[in-house]
Amino acid sequence: MTPVTRRELALSNVSLFGPPPSSMLPAVTDEELFAFVRQDLQEFWFPVTTRRRPWYADVWVDLGLFTLGRAHVTLTTGQLITKRAALAVLPGLGAPAAVVTDIARRRYGPAVRSNPFWRQRRAVLTQQFMGSAIRAVVSSP
């Protein structure tokens, strides 16, 4: 179980049956959480920015950008935020507005069917943004 998951479970501390999660899981320090978030960006997400193929898929675009927005907030404030909240953070990080709008439309409607030209353009925009943004987020204090 990742430090992020453990922190989320401890914060909600909801149990449907049995003891609450906080009594069963070790606490996660801020340092442990921050180290995990930075490592995930550096060792998983950054290497993906060297390949174009993943960025043609909606799931990679969405998850990559959500992860980046959430990581930025966690590293700057210590808070864990939702995917919807991360979407609102992305423009401030310099994410391409058209890509953010595309994600919002597909996830929260009204959905617009994309064409191959847009998918290619979105892949390039997302790949370029993710590479530079990951470097910036990881190096932030």
C-alpha positions as CSV (number, residue, x, y, z in Angstrom):
1,M,0.0,0.0,0.0
2,T,1.5,3.3,-1.0
3,P,2.0,6.2,1.4
4,V,-0.7,8.2,-0.4
5,T,-3.2,5.4,0.1
6,R,-2.3,5.0,3.7
7,R,-2.6,8.8,4.3
8,E,-6.0,8.9,2.6
9,L,-7.3,6.0,4.7
10,A,-6.0,7.6,7.9
11,L,-7.5,10.9,7.0
12,S,-11.0,9.5,6.3
13,N,-10.6,6.8,9.0
14,V,-13.9,5.2,8.0
15,S,-14.6,1.6,8.8
16,L,-17.6,-0.4,7.7
17,F,-16.6,-3.3,9.8
18,G,-13.8,-3.7,12.4
19,P,-11.3,-1.3,13.7
20,P,-10.6,2.0,11.9
21,P,-7.8,2.1,9.4
22,S,-5.7,4.4,11.6
23,S,-5.4,1.7,14.2
24,M,-4.1,-0.9,11.7
25,L,-1.8,1.1,9.4
26,P,1.4,2.9,10.3
27,A,1.2,6.6,10.2
28,V,2.7,8.4,7.2
29,T,5.1,11.3,7.9
30,D,5.1,14.3,5.6
31,E,8.6,13.4,4.6
32,E,7.7,9.9,3.6
33,L,4.7,11.2,1.6
34,F,6.8,13.8,-0.2
35,A,9.5,11.3,-1.0
36,F,7.0,8.9,-2.4
37,V,5.4,11.6,-4.6
38,R,8.7,12.8,-5.9
39,Q,9.9,9.2,-6.6
40,D,6.7,8.4,-8.5
41,L,7.0,11.4,-10.7
42,Q,10.7,10.8,-11.3
43,E,10.8,7.1,-11.7
44,F,7.4,6.3,-13.3
45,W,6.0,9.4,-15.0
46,F,9.1,11.1,-16.3
47,P,10.4,8.1,-18.3
48,V,7.0,7.9,-20.0
49,T,7.5,11.5,-21.3
50,T,10.2,10.1,-23.6
51,R,7.6,8.0,-25.5
52,R,4.8,9.4,-27.6
53,R,2.6,6.4,-27.9
54,P,1.0,6.4,-24.4
55,W,-0.1,10.0,-24.8
56,Y,-2.5,9.0,-27.6
57,A,-4.7,7.2,-25.0
58,D,-7.3,9.2,-23.0
59,V,-6.4,7.3,-19.8
60,W,-2.7,8.3,-20.0
61,V,-3.5,11.9,-20.6
62,D,-6.0,12.1,-17.8
63,L,-4.1,10.1,-15.2
64,G,-0.8,11.8,-16.0
65,L,-2.2,15.3,-15.7
66,F,-4.2,14.5,-12.6
67,T,-1.2,12.9,-11.0
68,L,0.9,16.0,-11.7
69,G,-1.7,18.4,-10.4
70,R,-2.2,16.4,-7.2
71,A,1.5,15.9,-6.7
72,H,2.1,19.7,-7.0
73,V,-0.5,20.4,-4.3
74,T,0.7,17.7,-2.0
75,L,4.3,18.9,-2.3
76,T,3.5,22.5,-1.8
77,T,0.7,22.3,0.9
78,G,0.8,18.7,2.2
79,Q,-2.8,18.2,1.2
80,L,-4.3,15.4,-0.8
81,I,-6.8,16.6,-3.4
82,T,-9.4,15.1,-5.7
83,K,-8.9,14.6,-9.4
84,R,-11.5,17.3,-10.1
85,A,-9.6,19.7,-7.8
86,A,-6.4,18.8,-9.7
87,L,-8.0,19.8,-12.9
88,A,-8.4,23.3,-11.6
89,V,-4.7,23.4,-10.6
90,L,-3.4,22.5,-14.0
91,P,-3.8,25.9,-15.8
92,G,-1.7,27.5,-13.1
93,L,1.1,25.0,-13.8
94,G,1.0,25.9,-17.5
95,A,-0.9,22.9,-18.8
96,P,-2.2,23.4,-22.3
97,A,-5.7,24.9,-22.0
98,A,-7.1,22.8,-24.8
99,V,-5.9,19.6,-23.2
100,V,-7.4,20.6,-19.8
101,T,-10.7,21.5,-21.5
102,D,-10.6,18.2,-23.4
103,I,-10.2,16.3,-20.1
104,A,-13.0,18.2,-18.4
105,R,-15.4,17.6,-21.3
106,R,-14.7,13.9,-21.5
107,R,-15.0,13.4,-17.8
108,Y,-17.7,15.8,-16.8
109,G,-19.5,16.5,-20.1
110,P,-20.6,17.4,-22.5
111,A,-18.3,15.0,-24.3
112,V,-17.1,15.9,-27.7
113,R,-15.9,13.1,-30.0
114,S,-12.2,13.7,-30.9
115,N,-10.7,13.2,-34.3
116,P,-7.3,11.7,-35.1
117,F,-5.7,15.1,-35.7
118,W,-6.7,16.3,-32.2
119,R,-5.5,13.1,-30.6
120,Q,-2.1,13.6,-32.3
121,R,-1.9,17.2,-31.3
122,R,-3.0,16.4,-27.7
123,A,-0.3,13.7,-27.5
124,V,2.4,16.2,-28.5
125,L,1.1,18.9,-26.2
126,T,0.7,16.6,-23.2
127,Q,4.1,14.9,-23.7
128,Q,5.9,18.2,-23.9
129,F,4.1,19.7,-21.0
130,M,4.6,16.7,-18.7
131,G,8.3,16.5,-19.2
132,S,9.0,20.1,-18.3
133,A,6.3,20.3,-15.6
134,I,7.5,17.2,-13.8
135,R,11.0,18.7,-13.6
136,A,9.6,21.9,-12.1
137,V,7.3,20.1,-9.6
138,V,10.0,17.7,-8.4
139,S,12.5,20.5,-7.9
140,S,10.1,22.8,-6.0
141,P,10.9,23.1,-2.3
